[in-house]
Every structure is written in structure tokens, then in C-alpha cells.
Amino acid sequence: MQILNTLSVLALVVMSFALIVAVPVLYASSEDSGRSNRLILLGGIAWVALVLVNWGVSFLVV
């Protein structure tokens, strides 16, 4: 279970760094704003899901 906790934290950190880079780039691009907004929304939903998974796994580890 400890390894699963470590992997969930790693996934959350990687997703956070990806969003830190992707959100300004997508907002700066003027090509297809609807597609960019959809990608940002999906990234935000995935980040919240990873936070909840991380909370659940760490709750089981302790």
C-alpha cells in the first residue's frame, strides 16, 4: 500500500507540473479556444480526481 501511495503522489506532482506549463500555453494560443478550454477543464478534473485518490490512499495507509 505504501508503494501505491508513493505512485499516487508522483502522479499528482507530474499532473501539477503539466498543468503549470499547459494552462498558460493554451491560454496564449489563439487558434481554437473551445478546444483549449475543454483541455484545461479536463486537466482540472483529472487533477481533482488525483487529489481525491491521493487522499483515499493515504487514508488507508495510515
Secondary structure, 3 states (H helix, E strand, C coil): CHHHHHHHHHHHHHHHHHHHHHHHHHHHCCCCHHHHHHHHHHHHHHHHHHHHHHHHHHHHHC
